[in-house]
Amino acid sequence: MNKRRVVITGLGCITALSESVDELFNALCEGKSGISPVESFDITDFPVRFAGEVKNFEPTKHIDHRTSKRMDRFTQFAVAAAKQAVEDSAIDFSKEDVWRTGVIIGSGIGGIMEIEEQHRRLLTKGPRKVSPFCVPKLMGNAASGNIAMVYGLRGSNFGIVSACASGSHAIGEAYSNIITNKSDIMITGGSEAAVTPISLASFCAARSLSTRNDDIQAASRPFDKDRDGFVLSEGAGVLVLEEYEHAKKRGAKIYCEILGYGATDDGYHITAPLGKGEGAAKAMELALADAGIEKEKINYINAHGTATELNDLAESAAIKSVFDDHVYNLLISSTKGCLGHLLGAAGAVELLICAKVITESMVPPTINLENPDERCDLKIDYVPLKARQAKVDYAMSNSLGFGGHNACLVIGKV
């Protein structure tokens, strides 16, 4: 039996750089940074005082006021990005089988803002003042459930939690849902709103974050010898996936095709990857095998590239082990230099970026890569500092998460 084909027909995003996909991609290619001082809470006593914070987000532009008040910020981001993606896809759900249309959204942390707010209420005002909407707002599946409610969708629907691989896993599972003929359309991606006091303090305590408070736009430095940690960020990326014949029949605009998906776990450590990136390498190999293409066809990789020493070295080793000498023909960049690390939303935003790379023939740079770490191999082209015009027919996106989770997606031009 021939494998059902899955294409991307809609894109939507909320990020620290832009709330528009086209504007986001242009800003990335111009090497702009979305990193700024945290403004949503008092950061006086924090060792890190900056993040990829989405400024001036107005949920009522996308959701009515009463409904938005019943959503945590991560769900608001997801619904806003989903509405962009659906509008971009030009789907009219009144003409579709809602039982064959589903939603899968990933989030590494979920409604942490709501948890913090209700905990404050509990301690200062007592248990009777805790909101009855607390659980519906904090639960990790709130994003996927609310998106389904917006459009009356009744197909497969769930949330995925796998730390920084959540968004990629969500897309991979949505793709699998269409391939196995359970659905014709899936709304999928990732959302995160973890720029909060407890989240920032926790990552500070773990010494995971850059502390470059005096030079914040240069703080996120993937593959650079002078890196000192990742930059916490927030936002959402949502895509509309469709079975190819379904999309073609309705005359949809097609960005590209999802060809392969691979997922593994390191089974090693709760926060550190295997030293040689064996788990990440296997995920890439599985994705290539699922795609049914030779590794030499890949032109571009959007790396997980967090700007932490363990990640950068392990991922570089993994890519080298998979691609052998072809690694020196690849363009590899980490857009976390511009955006910071969106945790559970990262993989979704980065696959969205890969789709734009294919359609625009432009590769965004790894900004702040001024002093390359020779242990990542100085001969690898990490597209330092400036965007590169290039014809890209096949792209790969990697996501690696705490818990040892690895996810890889391969997409190609239609």
Secondary structure, 3 states (H helix, E strand, C coil): CCCCCEEEEEEEEECCCCCCHHHHHHHHHCCCCCCEECCCCCCCCCCCCEEECCCCCCHHHCCCHHHHCCCCHHHHHHHHHHHHHHHHHCCCHHHCCHHHEEEEEECCCCCHHHHHHHHHHHHHHCHHHCCCCHHHHHCCCHHHHHHHHHHCCCCCEEEECCHHHHHHHHHHHHHHHHHCCCCCEEEEEEEECCCCHHHHHHHHHCCCECCCCCCHHHCCCCCECCCCCECEECEEEEEEEEEHHHHHHCCCCCCEEEEEEEEEECCCCCCCCCCCCHHHHHHHHHHHHHHCCCHHHCCEEECCCCCCHHHHHHHHHHHHHHHHHHHHHCEEECCHHHHCECHHHHHHHHHHHHHHHHHHCEECCECCCCCECHHHCCCCECCECCCEECCCCEEEEEEEECCCEEEEEEEECC
